Amino acid sequence: MTSTASSIDLSARPARPVLALVLALLSVPGSMLTWDTLPGGGFVWGCPLAVAAIVLGIQARRRAETGRGKALAAILIGGAMVAMMTVWAIAESL
């Protein structure tokens, strides 16, 4: 009795949309939890993650055929975090 194992090609799955979504999701606690607790607050921890998520999400939307929904979610979440940090910084300075 012989069995054949089918191979799964994981290289066909684009990593950019998934990475963009992970960075966007990490920017949420990176901006909210560190705002008043660490020096620099959300701008040091959350903002770079959000900007990287936006950039990778835009690149993934342009290049990838699959994962466009994840890329769009990353762009929206990253944009919301950047907007939230901007509003918080303005409100804190008043």
N, C-alpha and C positions, 0 to 999 in steps of 0.2 A: 504494500500500500504506500503510494507516494503522495506527498502533500507538497503543494507549491504555495509559497508565501507571496502574496502580492506586495509590491513595494508602493509606498506612499511618497509622493514627491512634495515635500514641504517647501521647497524653494520657490514654488509658483505663488505662494501666498506673500503678498507685499507686507513688509514690516512697517513701512512708514505710517499708514493710517493707524495702526495699533499703537505705535510709539507716540504718535501725536495725541491720541486719546488718553493714554496713560499719563503723559506729561500734563495734559489739561486737568485730569482728575487730581493729580498731585498738587497742582497750583491752588486748588480750593483750600485744603488745610494749610498749605504753605503760605497763603496770604491771610487767612482768617485766624489761625491759631498763633501765628507769630507776630501779629500786628502790635500788640502792646507788651509782649513778653521779651522779645529779643531786640538787640540794637538794629536799627534799620527796618525792623518790622517786615511787613509783607513785601516791601519793595526789594529787599535783599533775597528773600526766599521764594515768594510766590510770583513776582513779576517776571523773572527770567524763565521760569517754567511755563508761564502763560504765553510769553512771547515766542518761546521755542515751539510750543504747541500750535500756535497760530501759523508760524512759518512752515512747520512740517505738514500741517493740515492743508495749507494752500498748495504746497508741492505735491502732496498725495492726491488732491483733487485734480490737479493738472495731469499727473503721470499715470496714476493707477486706474485700472478698469474695475477692480473690486475694492471694497472698503471705502467707497466714497461717502457713505453715511457716517462712518466712524470719523472720517476726516472732517466732515461738516460739523459733527458734534464737538470735535476738538476745537475747531475755529470758534464756534459759538460759546463754549465754556471758557476758553482762553480770553476771548473778547469781553465776556461778562466779568471775568476776574480783573482784567486791566481797567475796565470802566469802574468797577466797584472800588478798587484801590485808589483810583484818581478821585472819586467822589469822597472817599474817607479822608484822603490827604487834604482836600480842600475844606471839608467840614472841620477837620482837626485844627486847621490853621486859623479859623475864624474865631 
